[in-house]
Amino acid sequence: MDDNIINRLKNSMDTPNKIISRKKYFNAAVLVPIINIDNTYHFVFEKRAKNITQGSEISFPGGGYEEKDKSFLETAIRETEEELGIHRNKIKVIKNFGTYVGRQGVIVEVFIGELIIQTIQALKPQQSEVEKVFTVPVDYFIKNKPKKYPVRLEQQPYFMDEMGNKVELLPSKELGLPIKYHHPWSTKLIELNFFKVENEMIWGLTAEILCEIIEPLNNESHKE
């Protein structure tokens, strides 16, 4: 019986890079668009429309994985087509850059791709989701380091509703958890990155992705 359990476990372990509890997260994908303007590579950014989730923030095109998508790459390309108004035959995928597991309950697959267009005027942004698009030279982020600020995350076993009533989420006492979990508790400080460009603030997931992309480019420039 025990041998049967071991064999069943081995047979079920067909994904060595599996993300545990992935189904509990909001799964999404983004494309980091790069465009060649006058022999200089630029990142393409969106400023999100004011009336949508995370309105007026700067981001890369992307969105939630849908059942009709065959892969996360398909999600990234589909969302880029919709948001930037560009046909997929103008998107040259460079690589799957990595997976971001967010503290806010999201998992994002990140892809990098070159837009085969001459100027961003060739893009037709979806006005309901995108207020504007703009570009920033890749070299800008190599030469300019982000400002860094810490935030403290807090876990809340309960919250107070609009009427001042306590709404319990986690019955810590009933479960016999240590007393520290009977009240809100904090985790360690988390450092966030911020880039100020063209009177816009780039931060959050977008800044985290940028820092990861730029780091190896910085290392290469130091070798030259």
Residue pairs with C-beta under 8 A, 6 or more apart in sequence:
19 25
19 99
19 101
19 107
22 107
24 105
25 101
25 105
25 106
25 107
26 64
26 105
26 106
26 107
27 64
27 65
27 72
27 106
27 107
27 108
27 109
28 62
28 63
28 64
28 65
28 75
28 106
28 107
28 108
28 109
29 62
29 63
29 65
29 72
29 73
29 75
29 76
29 79
29 108
29 109
29 110
29 111
30 59
30 60
30 61
30 62
30 76
30 79
30 108
30 109
30 110
30 111
30 205
30 209
31 60
31 61
31 62
31 76
31 77
31 79
31 80
31 91
31 93
31 111
31 112
31 113
32 43
32 60
32 97
32 110
32 111
32 112
32 113
32 209
32 213
33 43
33 44
33 60
33 61
33 80
33 84
33 91
33 113
33 114
33 115
34 41
34 42
34 43
34 44
34 94
34 112
34 113
34 114
34 115
34 138
35 41
35 42
35 44
35 114
35 115
35 117
35 120
35 135
36 42
36 114
37 118
37 119
37 135
40 137
40 139
41 137
41 138
42 135
42 136
42 137
42 138
43 135
43 136
43 137
43 138
43 141
43 210
44 60
44 84
44 115
44 120
44 123
44 133
44 134
44 135
45 58
45 59
45 60
45 133
45 134
45 135
45 136
45 200
45 202
45 206
46 58
46 59
46 60
46 61
46 83
46 84
46 125
46 130
46 131
46 132
46 133
47 56
47 57
47 58
47 130
47 131
47 132
47 133
47 134
47 200
48 54
48 55
48 56
48 57
48 58
48 59
48 129
48 130
48 131
49 55
49 56
49 127
49 128
49 129
49 130
49 131
50 56
50 131
52 128
52 129
54 204
56 131
57 204
57 206
58 200
58 201
58 202
58 203
58 206
59 205
59 206
60 206
60 209
61 76
61 79
61 80
61 83
61 84
62 75
62 76
62 79
62 80
62 108
63 75
63 79
63 83
64 75
65 72
65 75
66 75
66 78
69 75
69 78
72 109
72 111
73 93
73 96
73 109
73 111
75 109
76 109
76 111
76 113
77 88
77 91
77 93
77 113
80 86
80 88
80 91
80 113
81 87
81 88
81 91
82 126
82 129
83 125
83 126
83 129
83 130
84 115
84 123
84 124
84 125
84 126
84 130
84 133
85 123
85 124
85 125
85 126
86 115
86 117
86 122
86 123
86 124
90 115
90 116
90 117
91 113
91 114
91 115
91 116
92 113
92 114
92 115
92 116
93 111
93 112
93 113
94 111
94 112
94 113
94 114
95 111
95 112
96 109
96 110
96 111
97 110
97 111
97 112
97 209
97 212
97 213
98 110
98 212
99 107
99 108
99 109
99 110
100 106
100 107
100 108
100 110
100 205
100 208
100 209
101 107
102 108
102 205
103 153
103 190
108 205
110 209
112 213
115 123
117 123
120 133
120 134
120 135
123 133
125 132
125 133
134 198
134 200
136 197
136 198
138 214
138 217
140 197
141 195
141 210
141 214
142 214
142 217
142 218
142 221
144 195
146 193
146 194
146 195
146 207
146 210
146 211
147 193
147 194
147 195
147 196
148 191
148 192
148 193
148 194
149 191
149 192
149 194
150 189
150 190
150 191
150 192
151 189
151 190
151 192
152 186
152 187
152 189
152 190
153 186
153 187
153 190
154 184
154 185
154 186
154 187
155 184
155 185
155 186
155 187
156 169
156 184
157 168
157 169
157 170
157 172
157 181
157 182
157 183
157 184
158 166
158 167
158 168
158 169
158 170
159 166
159 167
159 169
160 166
160 167
161 167
170 177
170 181
172 181
172 182
173 182
192 203
192 204
192 207
193 203
193 207
193 208
193 210
193 211
194 201
194 202
194 203
194 207
195 201
195 202
195 203
195 207
195 210
196 202
202 210
